[in-house]
Amino acid sequence: MEKARKNELLPAFVAEHLLVSLVTAVILVVAGILISEEAVEEARVADLSSPAPSPVPQTVFPDLSLAASVGERKTMFLDFIQDYINEQNYLITLDRLRLLAVDETLSNGGALSEASHEWLLEIATRFKVVEAEFDDRRDWLDELLFRVDVVPTSLVLAQAANESAWGTSRFVREGNNVFGQWCFDPGCGIVPQQRRSGATHEVRSFTTLHDAMEAYFVNINTNSNYQFFRELRQTMKLQQRELDSLVLAFGLSRYSQRGRNYVDELQTIIVQNDLTARDGDYAAAVGMLN
């Protein structure tokens, strides 16, 4: 069934309207992050305290050579990387909830506390949304909400597997770079052995895998190359659909020079490894919040 869905058009996924309020609430309760009305009100004038501890990933990359089979090696890699994905989606979810509270406060003519105002400017800087570039504050906040959002676990895992050769590339071993992210300042990373003549890019080096994962999420949510991805995500949410990684993969065709072939590769990895089964995590589902 997954394979049949792979080549269907987007309207097949966004045409129906589903009520997800109850489902979302249940997920939030299970995750321990359901925000009461009092907490939301408090967030309008002060910091939104973290209602549950952030997931804590392992810090040591597993020795995949110890796996007894290819299947076991893949599972080790996926389990390890998923912890980092959960962490980022968790943090983005908290930021989004707080941003929604701030948005409601300003929409109702309220004033922000100094701490909330500083936080708003900080997150706007992180997600590269400059207020001065918008004629209306409403448009500025809308763009922030457009960008500050989760990425489905299955799609991130597929990219990590593809870009790192399932955790075996030297860019992972030497620079914690799971997603093949580039940089262009001399010495900023690792020079590819097969870099074409005249090219100046390097494969970015990260101190930790946490840093690499954080940079990936910022890249997907801010880079103009992935505007279509963000539009697909928003369309699904407006239609109250769960985020579907097989469709969202179409928004990442510009991540690689392979274009549509790259999209096919991601979709194949998702299907063959049943990665959508890992999308039950609350962080992916809570991203449907408007």
N, C-alpha and C positions, 0 to 999 in steps of 0.2 A: 504493500500500500504506500509506503514511503517513496518507493521508486516511481510509482505512478504519479505521485504529487510533485515530483521533482521538476517536471517541465510544464506544470500548469501555470496559467497566467495569474497575475496578482489579484484580479477581481474575484477569483474563486476563493481567495482567502479573506477578502475584506468586505464582501457583499452583505453578509449576514450581520445582524445586530444581536449581540449576546449580553445579557446582564451579568456583570462580574463583581458587583459590589460585595455580595455575600462571600464569594470565593476569595476575593482579595482580603476581606476582613478576617476570614478564617486563617488564611496564610499568615497574616500579620500577627494574629494571636499566637499561633504555633511558634512563630519566630520570636515572640516576646517583644515586638516593637510596635504594638498598636498604640497610637498616640491618642490620649483622651482629649476631650474638648478643652479641658483646663490646661493641658500641656501645650496644645496648639495656641491657645490664647497667650500663654506665657512666652511662647516663641516669638510672638509679635513684638515683644518689648525686651526680650533678653535672649541669651543663648539657649539653643535647644540641646539639653543634656542628652548624652548617648544613653538610650533606654536599655541597651543590651551590649555586652562586650563584643568587640569586633572579632571575627574569625581570625585565628592565629595560624598562619601556614607554617609548615616545616621550613627550616632555613637551609638544610643541607640537601642538595640535589641527589636523588637516589642513584645508586650504582646500577644502571640498567643492564650491565653485563652479567649481573647475578641472576637475572630472570631465566627461568627454565625453558621458556618458550616465547615466541613472538607475541602471542596473546597476553602472556603475563607481563612482558616488557611494556606493551601498550597500556595495560591497566595501571601499572606502576606510574607511568608518565602522566596519564590522564588524572589519576587521583592526586598526584602531587601538584599539577598545574591548577586543578580545580579549586584547591584551597586558596590560591592567590586570586582567582577569578571571584570566588565568593567574598573575599575580603574587599575587593574593589567595588563590586556591586552593592555590598552592604554600605560602604562609605558613601557611594553615590546616592543610594536610596535615602540615607539620612539627610544629605545635602538637598535632595529634591523635596523631601517633606518640609524641610525648613524653608526652602525657597517658595513653596506653595503657601506657607503661612505668611511669609513676608509679602508675597504678591497679594494675598487677601487683605492684609493690613493696609497696604498702600492703595489698593482699589477702593477700600472703604474710607479713604481720606485720613487714615491714621498716620502716626509718626513712628519711626523706628528708633530704638535705643542706639546709643553710640556704638555699642558692641555689635548689634545686628547690622548697622550701616557699614561698619568696617568689614564684617564678614561678607556682606553682599559685594562690596568692591573687590575683596580678595577672590571670591569665586568667579566674578566676572573677568578678572585678570587671568585666572587659571584656565578658564574656558574661552578666553580670547574674544570677549564680547565687550567692545568699547562703547560706553554710554554716549560719548560725544558723536559717534557715527550714526546715531538714531535721532530723528526729529521728535519722537515721542517716547516717554519713559515706558509706556505700555508696550511698544514694539521692542524695546530693550529687554524687558522682563520676559516677553514671549520668546525671544531668541535664546535667552538663558534657559528657559524651560525646554526649549527645543533641543538644547545640547546636553544639559545636565540630566542624563538618563542612563539606564543600564544597557548592557549588551548581553544577549542570551549566552548562557554557558556553552551550549553546544557549538555555537559559531566561533567563539574565542578558542575553544579546544581544537576545532578543526584548523584554524589558522596557525595555532601553536604547533600542531603536529606537522602541518605542511611546511611551514617556514623553518622548522628546526630539525626536520627529518626525524621526527619522534624523539627529540631530545638528544640526538647524536652529533649534531653539527659542531664544528669547532667554535662557532660564534656563541653557542650556548656555553661550551666548556670554558672559553677564554673571556667571554664578555657578558655572560648572563642574558644574551640577546635571543629570546625565544621567537620573536616576531620579525626578524630580519630588518629591523628599522635602520634607516640610513642617517648619516650626518655628513656635513660637508666641510667642517673646519679641520685642517691638517692635525692629525694626532687625536682626533675625537673618538676614534674607534679602531677597528681592525680592517686592514686593507684586504679586500677579496683577492685570492690568488688568480682568479680569472677575470679581473676587472679589465674592461675593454680599454684600448689605447685612447688617451685623452680624457678619460673619466676621472673625476676627482673625489667621488663619494667614498665613504668608508662605512663599514657596518658598525653602528654605534655600540660602544661598550658601556655597561652599567655596573655599578658597584654591587648591587643586589638584584635578585629576581623581582623583588617588590618594586624597585625603581623601574624595571623594565615593564612590568605589568601596568603600573601607574601611567607611564609614558604612552603605552599602547592605548589605554582608555581615553586619554586626552587627545591622542592623534585621531582616533575614530570619531570622537565627538566634536572635533574642531576643524580638521583638515577639509578644505573645499573639495578634495577628490572624493569625499565620502558624504557629500551633501545628499545624494540620492539615497544612501543608506538611511540617513536620518529622516528623510521624507517618508520612506517606506515604513519606518518604525512609528512615526507620528500617525500615518494613515491607519495602521493596524490598531493603534490605541484609540483613535477617534472612532473607529468602528467597533471598539471594545473587543478586539481579538487578542488572543495570546500572541506574543512575539514569536514569529515563525522563522527559524534560522535558515531554512531552505529558500525562502523568499528573500530574506534580508541579505543573503549571500550575493544576490544580483547587484546590491549596492556597493560591493567591494571589488568590482571588476577592475578598478583603477589602482588597486593595491599592488598589482603585479603587471609586468609588461605582457604577461600571457593573456590578460583580458578575460574574455569569456571562457577560455580554457581553464583559467584559474578558478572561476566560479564553479565550473563543472568539478574540478578537483575537490573544492571545499564541500560541495554537496555530496560527492561520492564518499568522502571521509565521514561525513555526518551519518549517511545512510548505512554504510558498511559496518560502522562501529557503534551504531545505535546511540549516538550521542544525544539525541533529543530526550532520551530517558533521563538524562542528567539535568534537564531543564525544569525539573520539579522543584528546584531550589527556590526559596521564597524570594530571593533578590531579583530573579528574572521576572517572576510573576508580578511583583509589586511595582515593577516599572510601568504597568498599565495605568497607574494612577495618573489622572490628568494633570 
